[in-house]
Amino acid sequence: MAGALRAQGVGDTAATLAARTGTTVMHVAFEQWVEDPDKSPFQQIARNALAQLREIASTG
């Protein structure tokens, strides 16, 4: 993922951060999805996880 971002002109640090963060969000969302008693769609859980990350990042 980082390599693809670099190929599109994204800087090394930003590409690494984006790739690792994306992987972490997917990992956390997958764990929640597997354990979800309501059987929510994975896409919904992943979007919620990303939204929480954005909120934390924007509020410091």
Buried (B, 14 or more C-beta within 10 A) or exposed (E): EBEEBBEEEBEEEEBBBBBEEBEEBBEBBBEBBEEEEEEEEBEEBBEEBBEEBEEEEEEE
